[in-house]
C-alpha cells in the first residue's frame, strides 16, 4: 500500500505527528507491558527489585483498564 500525505510548511507539527504514529503505538505498548508486569507478575514499577504492593497492583490494573477504554473509544488497538 502506498499513502501520500501533503502538508504545508506551516503544518510541520501535524506532519511530525502523522509520521510518529508508530512510535506512539510502541510507547503505549511499552507502558501497557510495564503495567501488565505489575498486574500479572507482581513486579513493582517503582522498584524493580521489590514485589508490588496490593495498592500498586490495583492502580496498575485501573490504569490498564483506562488505557483500554481510551484506545477503544479512538478505534485503536495495541495488537
N, C-alpha and C positions, 0 to 999 in steps of 0.2 A: 504494500500500500504506500502511496505517496501523498503527502499532505503539504500544502503550501500555505503559509500564513504570512501576510504582509502587514508591516507596521510602519507608521511614520516615525521619524527620528524622535519626535516628542513623546512617543509611546514606548520608550525604551524599557521602562519598568514593566509594562504589560508583556512585552516580548520576553523579557527575562523570566517572568512568572510562568509563561507558557512553556518555555524551554526547560525550566527547572521542575516541571511537574513530576517527573520520575524521581528526582531527588527528594521531593516532599513525600512521595509514597514510601520511599525507603526509610526516611526519618520516622514516619508514623509506624511503619512495620517494626523498626528497632525499638521504639518506645513501647509498643504493644508487647514485644517479646520480653522486654525488661520487666514489665508489669506481670506478664504471664509467669516469669520465673518466680515471682513472689507469690502469686496465687496458686500455682501448681506445685512448686518445689519448696516453698517457704524461704526463698533466698531474700535476704534483706537488701533493699535498694540503697539504704543509707550506709550500710557497712557490709560489704560482700562476705566478710569473714564471719558474720553472725547470722543467726536464724531470724527471720522476720517475726515481729510480734503479731498478735492477733489483730490489733488495730491496723497495723501496716498492711496486713493481708486484706482486711476489709476495704481499706481505702484503695488499694491497688485494684481490687475487683470492681469497685464502684467506678473508678476512672476508666477501666477497660470497657465497662458497660456504656459509659458516656461516649467514649470514642466510637464504639459500635453504632450507637444511635446517631451521632453526628455523621458518620460515613454513610449510614443507611439513608438518612434524610437528604444527603447530597448525591445519592445514587452512586456511591463509590464503594470499593472493597479492597482489602489488602491481599487478596489471592491473585 
